[in-house]
Amino acid sequence: MSGQTFREDLKEKAIRWLEENRGIVILFFVLPASLIFDLFVRVRIWVNRKFLEKSSTHENRVETIQQRVKVWNSTPSSDRKLLCTSRPNWQSLSTTFFDKTKCHQIPVDLHEILALDEKNLILHAEPNVTVAEACKYLVPKGYALAVTLEIGDATLGGLAFGVGMTTHSHKVGLYQETIVEYEVVTSKGDLLIVTGENEHSDLFYCLPWSHGTLGFLTSLKLKLIKVKPYVHMTYLPMRQEETLCRQMMKLSGAIDKDYQVADFLEATIYDKDKAVIMVANFAEVDTLKKWWKINDVTRWWKPWFYKYVETKFIGGGSEYIPLESYLLRHNRAIFWVVEDMIPFGNHWLFRLLFGWLLPPKPAFLKFTTTSAVREMTFAKQVFQDIVMPLETLDSQMAKAVELFERYPLLVYPCRIYDHQRGPQGQLRVPPKERLVPGTNYAMYNDLGVYGTPGQIKAKKFYNPSYAMREMEKFTREVGGYSFLYADIFMDEKEFNEMFDMELYEKVRKRYNCNEAFPRLYDKVKPEVDVIQISEEFAKKQK
């Protein structure tokens, strides 16, 4: 046996062992290491806040970033690398690994909440504040972000330059709709205040979905909503006489703009005949009867939220959930991704003994990702959030199940606005025929598909490049968009068909980005040849 053959054989055995014993590896290595790692990060940030950031102002910290960019500008153009932040890839929630070693890296260590404007309901924060930190700060004061992602480690800045959507989005739209101001350092080291009404409005509309390819974000101002301590959650089983699409269209207000929609709306589809729609409204618990129906769903010994709903409320019901717990209800099981990592994770004994260790830190999972494990993340798993017109929901679900044979599926309705200004960034203006009558928005939805495809579990033939490219083709045909945190299989021509790059390219030219920052497609495309690896994976199954 040659040395190369031996290494390939050893690699295959290692991958096979990892797959067959993944739960044990995660339990005895990843979870404890995630806990230690998380404590280390928290201590580092605390020390930084206590002794460094608190001894300086936000203005001082931003000026340091400006000076570093200006130093880069002072070097000969032939010696310059493209700019990016120095934040390690493994600290982001993206599944890809952009090669930052080829860039000039600028530290952007900004972690502070700067101000709370209770009169105008605005939070001013630096970009590395996490969703969990924002929740802990705001909820006790009676406020919440208008769009609160369920994953606590997501950062406010990462969502601003990426995308965010949640169960309140049928009332307010995507995360980008809740941003009223960006503070951005440009490629020249200038500091800009960017709003939709000032001279930088073109940049304002292109910063969402730009993934750090137009400038460095140093702060942002976000809309807040007034809240109550609890939500009253009502679980509605899918009615067989009416499609899920029709029910979600009605409940989201997509059919009648005057329909009294709930504060929060989502659906989890467990199989073709079984789904639960969840509607929630802000509530006070002011009677003993209500108090008896309180359920803190995020307690570490409790069942994972989606499993709990499936077993207890598949036939309907209601309860009261503390608001912060509701907002982060999917955090512990990362929706249902942890089930594929730890198949026994929802067992009552595991929860009792080890539930407090969940969830595994996404950052640590990325930090420990080898090339073999990286290949497995797109060849044998699917992580996709896709924005598509809500009226196509039934065909969306059918296509996802056909290609991935995967349940559960996640559905969040969401407004996509026509701001009536011509090109409005990377998302195209919704077609007029899709606008909700009497409004300037159309109702879309997030379709979440996460975990191991059914073909892999059943040991059937599965071609990941075919499945993903077919899903992307379907998405383009219905006028939808793939979230760019996940691996894309599109070539650049197909990418430009999905997204509107007209204003983005003009903005890059106006703000001198072409020689300073990576282009969007280059920034978000997988760092490995997913097509080639997927095809090789498919061949091995034949």
C-alpha positions as CSV (number, residue, x, y, z in Angstrom):
1,M,0.0,0.0,0.0
2,S,1.4,3.4,-1.0
3,G,1.7,6.2,1.5
4,Q,-1.0,8.2,-0.3
5,T,-3.4,5.3,-0.4
6,F,-2.7,4.7,3.3
7,R,-3.5,8.3,4.1
8,E,-6.7,8.3,2.1
9,D,-7.8,5.1,3.8
10,L,-7.0,6.5,7.2
11,K,-8.9,9.7,6.3
12,E,-12.0,7.7,5.3
13,K,-11.8,5.7,8.5
14,A,-11.5,8.8,10.6
15,I,-14.4,10.5,8.9
16,R,-16.5,7.3,9.3
17,W,-15.6,7.0,13.0
18,L,-16.4,10.7,13.5
19,E,-19.8,10.3,11.8
20,E,-20.7,7.1,13.7
21,N,-19.6,8.4,17.1
22,R,-20.3,12.1,16.6
23,G,-22.5,12.4,19.7
24,I,-19.9,10.9,21.9
25,V,-17.1,13.2,20.5
26,I,-19.3,16.3,21.0
27,L,-20.4,15.2,24.5
28,F,-17.0,14.5,25.9
29,F,-14.9,17.0,23.9
30,V,-16.8,19.7,22.1
31,L,-19.3,20.6,24.9
32,P,-16.8,20.9,27.7
33,A,-14.3,22.7,25.4
34,S,-17.1,25.0,24.2
35,L,-17.9,25.9,27.9
36,I,-14.2,26.7,28.6
37,F,-13.9,28.6,25.4
38,D,-17.0,30.6,26.1
39,L,-15.8,31.5,29.6
40,F,-12.4,32.6,28.1
41,V,-14.1,34.8,25.6
42,R,-16.4,36.3,28.2
43,V,-13.5,37.0,30.5
44,R,-11.5,38.6,27.7
45,I,-14.3,40.8,26.7
46,W,-14.9,41.8,30.3
47,V,-11.3,42.7,30.8
48,N,-11.3,44.6,27.6
49,R,-14.4,46.5,28.7
50,K,-13.2,47.1,32.2
51,F,-9.7,48.2,31.5
52,L,-9.4,49.2,27.9
53,E,-12.7,50.2,26.3
54,K,-14.0,52.0,29.5
55,S,-10.8,54.0,29.6
56,S,-11.5,55.2,26.1
57,T,-14.5,56.7,24.3
58,H,-16.3,55.2,21.3
59,E,-14.9,58.1,19.3
60,N,-11.3,57.2,20.3
61,R,-11.8,53.6,19.3
62,V,-13.2,54.6,16.0
63,E,-10.4,57.0,15.4
64,T,-7.9,54.2,15.9
65,I,-9.7,52.2,13.2
66,Q,-9.6,55.2,10.9
67,Q,-5.9,55.7,11.4
68,R,-5.1,52.1,10.6
69,V,-7.1,52.4,7.3
70,K,-5.2,55.6,6.5
71,V,-1.9,53.9,7.1
72,W,-3.0,51.2,4.7
73,N,-3.8,54.0,2.2
74,S,-0.3,55.5,2.6
75,T,1.4,52.3,1.4
76,P,2.2,51.9,-2.3
77,S,-0.8,50.6,-4.2
78,S,1.3,47.7,-5.5
79,D,1.9,46.5,-2.0
80,R,-1.7,46.8,-0.7
81,K,-3.9,43.8,0.0
82,L,-7.7,44.1,0.1
83,L,-9.1,45.1,3.4
84,C,-11.1,43.0,5.9
85,T,-11.7,42.9,9.6
86,S,-9.3,40.8,11.8
87,R,-12.2,38.9,13.4
88,P,-11.3,35.2,12.9
89,N,-13.5,33.3,10.6
90,W,-14.4,30.8,13.3
91,Q,-16.1,33.5,15.3
92,S,-18.7,34.2,12.7
93,L,-21.8,32.1,12.2
94,S,-21.2,31.6,8.5
95,T,-20.5,28.1,7.4
96,T,-17.8,29.3,5.0
97,F,-14.1,30.2,5.7
98,F,-13.1,33.3,3.7
99,D,-9.3,33.4,3.4
100,K,-8.4,36.4,5.4
101,T,-4.6,35.7,5.2
102,K,-4.8,37.2,1.7
103,C,-6.2,40.5,3.1
104,H,-4.9,43.4,5.2
105,Q,-6.7,42.9,8.5
106,I,-8.1,45.8,10.5
107,P,-9.0,45.1,14.2
108,V,-12.6,46.2,14.9
109,D,-12.9,45.4,18.6
110,L,-16.2,47.2,19.4
111,H,-18.4,45.5,22.0
112,E,-20.3,48.3,23.8
113,I,-23.9,49.3,24.0
114,L,-23.6,53.1,23.6
115,A,-27.0,54.6,24.4
116,L,-30.7,53.8,24.8
117,D,-33.1,56.4,23.5
118,E,-36.3,55.5,25.2
119,K,-38.2,58.5,23.7
120,N,-37.6,57.5,20.1
121,L,-37.2,53.8,20.8
122,I,-33.6,53.5,19.4
123,L,-30.7,51.4,20.6
124,H,-27.2,52.7,19.7
125,A,-24.6,49.9,19.8
126,E,-21.2,48.9,18.6
127,P,-21.2,46.0,16.0
128,N,-19.9,43.2,18.2
129,V,-22.7,43.4,20.8
130,T,-24.4,40.0,20.7
131,V,-28.1,39.3,20.5
132,A,-28.0,37.7,23.9
133,E,-26.3,40.8,25.4
134,A,-28.9,43.0,23.8
135,C,-31.8,40.9,25.2
136,K,-30.4,40.9,28.7
137,Y,-30.0,44.7,28.5
138,L,-33.3,45.6,26.9
139,V,-35.9,43.1,28.2
140,P,-35.8,44.1,31.9
141,K,-36.3,47.7,30.8
142,G,-39.4,46.8,28.8
143,Y,-37.9,46.8,25.3
144,A,-36.6,44.4,22.7
145,L,-35.0,44.7,19.3
146,A,-37.7,44.8,16.6
147,V,-36.0,41.8,15.0
148,T,-34.3,39.5,17.5
149,L,-32.5,36.5,16.0
150,E,-33.0,33.3,18.1
151,I,-29.2,32.5,18.2
152,G,-27.6,34.4,21.1
153,D,-24.1,34.5,19.7
154,A,-25.1,36.4,16.6
155,T,-23.8,40.0,16.6
156,L,-25.8,43.1,15.8
157,G,-23.2,44.1,13.2
158,G,-23.0,40.7,11.6
159,L,-26.8,40.8,11.1
160,A,-26.6,44.3,9.8
161,F,-24.1,43.5,7.0
162,G,-25.7,40.0,6.5
163,V,-29.4,39.5,7.1
164,G,-31.7,38.7,9.9
165,M,-35.3,37.6,10.2
166,T,-37.5,36.4,13.0
167,T,-41.1,35.8,14.0
168,H,-41.9,39.5,14.3
169,S,-40.8,40.1,10.7
170,H,-44.3,39.8,9.3
171,K,-44.9,43.2,11.0
172,V,-41.6,44.9,10.5
173,G,-39.7,43.2,7.7
174,L,-36.0,42.0,7.6
175,Y,-33.5,43.2,10.2
176,Q,-32.2,45.8,7.8
177,E,-35.6,47.6,8.0
178,T,-35.0,48.2,11.7
179,I,-31.7,50.0,11.2
180,V,-32.0,53.8,11.1
181,E,-28.3,54.7,11.0
182,Y,-25.0,53.1,10.2
183,E,-21.6,54.6,11.3
184,V,-19.1,53.4,8.7
185,V,-15.3,53.9,8.1
186,T,-14.7,54.0,4.4
187,S,-11.7,52.7,2.4
188,K,-10.2,56.1,2.7
189,G,-10.5,56.2,6.4
190,D,-13.3,58.7,6.4
191,L,-16.1,58.3,9.0
192,L,-19.6,58.5,7.5
193,I,-23.0,58.7,9.2
194,V,-25.2,56.8,6.8
195,T,-29.0,57.1,6.7
196,G,-31.8,56.6,4.2
197,E,-32.4,60.3,4.0
198,N,-28.9,61.9,3.8
199,E,-26.4,62.1,0.9
200,H,-25.3,58.5,1.6
201,S,-28.7,56.9,1.0
202,D,-27.4,54.8,-1.8
203,L,-24.8,53.3,0.6
204,F,-27.6,52.9,3.2
205,Y,-29.5,50.5,1.0
206,C,-26.5,48.5,-0.1
207,L,-24.9,47.8,3.3
208,P,-27.4,45.0,4.1
209,W,-26.3,41.8,2.4
210,S,-22.9,43.4,1.7
211,H,-20.9,41.2,4.1
212,G,-18.2,43.7,4.8
213,T,-17.4,44.5,1.2
214,L,-18.3,48.3,1.4
215,G,-16.7,49.5,4.6
216,F,-16.1,48.9,8.3
217,L,-19.1,49.2,10.6
218,T,-18.4,51.0,13.8
219,S,-21.9,51.5,15.2
220,L,-25.5,51.3,14.3
221,K,-28.8,52.5,15.6
222,L,-31.7,50.0,15.7
223,K,-35.4,50.4,16.2
224,L,-36.9,48.9,19.4
225,I,-40.4,47.8,20.3
226,K,-42.1,48.1,23.7
227,V,-42.7,44.7,25.2
228,K,-44.3,43.0,28.2
229,P,-42.7,40.4,30.5
230,Y,-44.4,37.4,28.8
231,V,-45.9,36.2,25.6
232,H,-49.1,34.3,25.4
233,M,-48.3,31.5,23.0
234,T,-51.1,29.7,21.1
235,Y,-50.3,26.5,19.2
236,L,-52.5,25.9,16.2
237,P,-52.4,22.5,14.4
238,M,-52.5,22.6,10.6
239,R,-56.0,22.3,9.4
240,Q,-56.4,19.7,6.7
241,E,-59.1,21.6,4.9
242,E,-56.8,24.5,4.2
243,T,-53.2,24.5,3.0
244,L,-50.4,25.7,5.3
245,C,-49.7,28.4,2.7
246,R,-53.3,29.7,2.9
247,Q,-53.3,29.7,6.7
248,M,-49.9,31.6,6.9
249,M,-51.1,34.1,4.3
250,K,-54.1,34.9,6.3
251,L,-52.4,35.0,9.8
252,S,-49.6,37.2,8.5
253,G,-51.9,39.8,7.0
254,A,-50.9,39.0,3.4
255,I,-54.5,38.6,2.3
256,D,-56.0,41.5,4.3
257,K,-53.7,44.3,5.5
258,D,-56.3,45.2,8.2
259,Y,-56.3,41.7,9.7
260,Q,-55.3,41.9,13.4
261,V,-52.0,39.9,13.2
262,A,-50.3,38.5,16.3
263,D,-47.0,40.0,17.5
264,F,-45.1,36.8,16.6
265,L,-45.9,34.2,14.0
266,E,-44.1,31.0,12.8
267,A,-44.7,27.4,11.7
268,T,-42.8,24.2,12.1
269,I,-43.6,21.4,9.6
270,Y,-42.9,18.0,11.1
271,D,-44.0,15.9,8.0
272,K,-46.4,16.3,5.1
273,D,-49.4,15.9,7.3
274,K,-48.3,17.4,10.5
275,A,-47.4,21.0,11.3
276,V,-47.9,23.5,14.1
277,I,-48.5,27.2,13.6
278,M,-47.4,29.3,16.6
279,V,-48.9,32.7,17.3
280,A,-47.8,34.8,20.3
281,N,-48.8,38.1,21.7
282,F,-47.2,40.2,24.4
283,A,-48.9,39.5,27.8
284,E,-49.0,40.2,31.5
285,V,-49.3,37.4,33.9
286,D,-51.7,39.0,36.4
287,T,-53.9,36.1,37.6
288,L,-53.2,32.8,39.4
289,K,-54.7,31.0,36.4
290,K,-52.2,32.5,34.1
291,W,-49.4,32.0,36.5
292,W,-50.0,28.2,36.5
293,K,-49.6,28.2,32.7
294,I,-46.1,29.8,32.7
295,N,-43.4,27.7,31.1
296,D,-39.8,28.8,30.8
297,V,-38.9,26.7,27.7
298,T,-35.1,27.5,27.9
299,R,-34.4,25.8,31.2
300,W,-31.6,23.4,30.6
301,W,-33.5,20.3,31.8
302,K,-36.5,21.1,29.6
303,P,-37.1,19.3,26.2
304,W,-35.8,21.0,23.2
305,F,-38.4,23.5,22.0
306,Y,-39.4,22.0,18.7
307,K,-39.6,18.5,20.3
308,Y,-41.7,19.9,23.1
309,V,-44.1,21.4,20.7
310,E,-44.4,18.3,18.6
311,T,-45.1,16.0,21.6
312,K,-47.3,18.3,23.6
313,F,-49.0,20.7,21.3
314,I,-49.5,18.9,18.0
315,G,-53.2,19.0,18.7
316,G,-53.2,22.7,19.9
317,G,-53.1,24.5,23.2
318,S,-51.6,27.6,24.8
319,E,-49.3,28.8,27.6
320,Y,-47.3,31.8,28.8
321,I,-43.5,32.0,28.2
322,P,-41.2,34.6,29.7
323,L,-40.3,37.0,26.9
324,E,-36.5,36.5,26.9
325,S,-36.9,32.8,26.9
326,Y,-39.3,33.0,24.0
327,L,-36.9,35.2,22.0
328,L,-34.1,32.6,22.5
329,R,-36.3,29.5,22.5
330,H,-34.4,27.8,19.6
331,N,-30.9,28.7,20.9
332,R,-30.3,25.5,23.1
333,A,-30.8,23.1,20.2
334,I,-29.8,25.6,17.5
335,F,-33.3,25.0,16.1
336,W,-32.8,21.2,15.4
337,V,-29.2,21.1,14.3
338,V,-28.0,19.7,17.6
339,E,-30.1,16.6,17.1
340,D,-27.9,15.4,14.2
341,M,-24.8,16.1,16.4
342,I,-26.1,14.5,19.5
343,P,-28.9,12.1,18.6
344,F,-29.6,11.3,22.3
345,G,-29.4,15.0,23.3
346,N,-33.2,15.3,24.0
347,H,-33.3,12.2,26.2
348,W,-34.4,13.2,29.7
349,L,-31.3,11.7,31.3
350,F,-28.9,13.6,29.0
351,R,-30.8,16.8,29.6
352,L,-30.7,16.3,33.4
353,L,-26.9,15.5,33.5
354,F,-25.6,17.5,30.6
355,G,-28.3,19.9,29.3
356,W,-26.6,22.8,31.0
357,L,-23.7,22.5,28.6
358,L,-25.8,23.2,25.5
359,P,-25.6,24.5,23.0
360,P,-22.2,23.7,21.5
361,K,-20.7,27.1,20.6
362,P,-20.9,27.6,16.9
363,A,-17.6,29.5,17.1
364,F,-15.8,26.5,18.7
365,L,-17.4,24.1,16.2
366,K,-15.9,26.2,13.4
367,F,-12.6,26.6,15.3
368,T,-12.2,22.8,15.4
369,T,-13.3,22.2,11.8
370,T,-10.7,20.2,9.8
371,S,-10.8,20.0,6.0
372,A,-12.4,16.6,6.2
373,V,-15.1,17.9,8.6
374,R,-15.6,21.0,6.4
375,E,-16.3,18.7,3.4
376,M,-18.8,16.8,5.4
377,T,-20.7,20.1,6.3
378,F,-21.9,20.5,2.8
379,A,-21.7,17.0,1.4
380,K,-23.6,15.3,4.1
381,Q,-25.5,18.2,5.7
382,V,-27.7,21.0,4.7
383,F,-27.9,24.5,6.3
384,Q,-30.1,26.8,4.3
385,D,-32.3,29.8,5.0
386,I,-34.1,30.9,1.9
387,V,-36.4,34.0,1.4
388,M,-39.2,33.3,-1.1
389,P,-42.7,34.7,-1.8
390,L,-45.1,33.3,0.8
391,E,-47.7,32.5,-1.8
392,T,-45.3,29.8,-3.1
393,L,-44.9,28.1,0.3
394,D,-46.6,24.9,-0.6
395,S,-44.3,24.4,-3.6
396,Q,-41.3,25.5,-1.5
397,M,-41.9,22.7,1.0
398,A,-42.5,20.2,-1.8
399,K,-39.3,21.1,-3.5
400,A,-37.2,21.0,-0.3
401,V,-38.6,17.6,0.7
402,E,-38.1,16.3,-2.8
403,L,-34.4,17.3,-2.8
404,F,-33.4,16.8,0.8
405,E,-36.0,14.4,2.2
406,R,-35.7,16.4,5.4
407,Y,-38.0,17.4,8.2
408,P,-38.7,19.6,10.3
409,L,-38.9,22.7,8.1
410,L,-39.1,26.2,9.5
411,V,-41.3,29.0,8.2
412,Y,-41.2,32.6,9.2
413,P,-43.4,35.1,7.2
414,C,-41.6,38.4,6.5
415,R,-42.3,41.7,4.7
416,I,-40.1,42.7,1.8
417,Y,-40.6,46.4,1.1
418,D,-40.8,48.5,-2.1
419,H,-39.2,51.8,-0.9
420,Q,-40.2,53.4,-4.2
421,R,-36.7,54.7,-5.0
422,G,-35.7,52.6,-7.9
423,P,-32.9,50.1,-7.2
424,Q,-32.8,49.6,-3.4
425,G,-29.8,47.3,-2.8
426,Q,-29.2,43.7,-3.4
427,L,-32.8,42.6,-3.0
428,R,-35.0,43.5,-5.9
429,V,-38.2,45.5,-5.6
430,P,-41.1,43.1,-5.1
431,P,-43.3,42.7,-8.2
432,K,-46.3,45.0,-8.0
433,E,-48.7,42.0,-8.4
434,R,-47.2,40.5,-5.2
435,L,-47.7,43.7,-3.0
436,V,-50.3,43.3,-0.3
437,P,-53.2,45.5,-1.5
438,G,-52.9,49.1,-0.2
439,T,-49.3,48.7,1.1
440,N,-45.8,49.1,-0.1
441,Y,-44.7,45.5,0.8
442,A,-45.1,41.9,-0.3
443,M,-45.2,39.0,2.1
444,Y,-42.3,36.6,1.8
445,N,-41.1,33.9,4.1
446,D,-37.9,32.3,5.4
447,L,-37.8,28.5,4.7
448,G,-35.3,26.9,7.0
449,V,-33.8,23.6,6.1
450,Y,-31.2,22.3,8.5
451,G,-29.5,19.0,9.3
452,T,-28.7,15.7,7.6
453,P,-30.6,15.0,4.4
454,G,-32.9,12.0,4.6
455,Q,-31.0,10.2,1.8
456,I,-27.8,10.2,3.9
457,K,-29.6,8.8,7.0
458,A,-31.2,6.1,4.8
459,K,-27.9,5.4,3.1
460,K,-29.4,6.2,-0.3
461,F,-27.7,7.9,-3.2
462,Y,-27.4,11.7,-2.6
463,N,-25.7,14.3,-4.8
464,P,-25.3,17.5,-2.8
465,S,-24.4,19.7,-5.7
466,Y,-27.5,18.5,-7.7
467,A,-29.8,19.1,-4.7
468,M,-28.4,22.5,-3.8
469,R,-28.2,23.8,-7.4
470,E,-31.8,22.7,-8.0
471,M,-32.9,24.5,-4.8
472,E,-31.1,27.6,-5.9
473,K,-32.6,27.4,-9.4
474,F,-36.1,27.1,-7.8
475,T,-35.3,30.0,-5.6
476,R,-34.3,32.2,-8.6
477,E,-37.4,31.1,-10.6
478,V,-39.8,32.2,-7.8
479,G,-38.0,35.5,-7.2
480,G,-36.3,34.5,-3.9
481,Y,-32.9,34.8,-2.2
482,S,-30.5,32.5,-0.5
483,F,-29.1,33.7,2.8
484,L,-25.4,34.2,2.2
485,Y,-24.2,32.8,5.6
486,A,-24.5,29.3,4.1
487,D,-22.7,27.6,1.3
488,I,-23.8,28.7,-2.2
489,F,-23.4,26.5,-5.2
490,M,-24.2,29.2,-7.8
491,D,-21.7,30.5,-10.3
492,E,-21.3,34.3,-10.5
493,K,-23.7,34.6,-13.4
494,E,-26.5,32.8,-11.5
495,F,-25.6,34.8,-8.4
496,N,-26.2,38.1,-10.3
497,E,-29.5,36.7,-11.6
498,M,-30.7,36.1,-8.0
499,F,-29.4,39.4,-6.6
500,D,-29.7,42.9,-8.0
501,M,-26.1,44.2,-8.2
502,E,-26.7,47.4,-10.1
503,L,-26.7,49.8,-7.2
504,Y,-24.1,47.8,-5.3
505,E,-21.6,48.2,-8.2
506,K,-22.3,51.9,-8.4
507,V,-21.7,52.3,-4.6
508,R,-18.5,50.3,-4.8
509,K,-17.2,52.8,-7.5
510,R,-18.4,55.9,-5.6
511,Y,-16.8,54.9,-2.3
512,N,-13.6,53.6,-3.8
513,C,-14.2,49.9,-2.8
514,N,-13.0,48.2,-5.9
515,E,-9.4,48.4,-4.9
516,A,-10.0,48.2,-1.2
517,F,-12.5,45.4,-0.4
518,P,-13.3,42.0,-1.8
519,R,-16.4,41.8,-4.1
520,L,-19.5,40.3,-2.6
521,Y,-19.5,37.1,-4.6
522,D,-15.8,36.5,-3.9
523,K,-16.5,37.1,-0.2
524,V,-19.4,34.7,0.3
525,K,-18.6,31.9,-2.2
526,P,-17.2,28.7,-0.5
527,E,-13.5,28.6,0.0
528,V,-13.4,25.1,-1.5
529,D,-14.7,23.7,-4.8
530,V,-18.1,22.5,-3.5
531,I,-19.1,21.2,-6.9
532,Q,-16.0,19.1,-7.4
533,I,-16.1,17.7,-3.9
534,S,-19.8,17.0,-4.1
535,E,-19.5,15.2,-7.4
536,E,-16.6,13.1,-6.1
537,F,-18.8,12.3,-3.1
538,A,-21.6,11.2,-5.4
539,K,-19.3,9.0,-7.4
540,K,-18.2,7.1,-4.4
541,Q,-21.8,6.1,-3.6
542,K,-22.3,4.4,-7.0
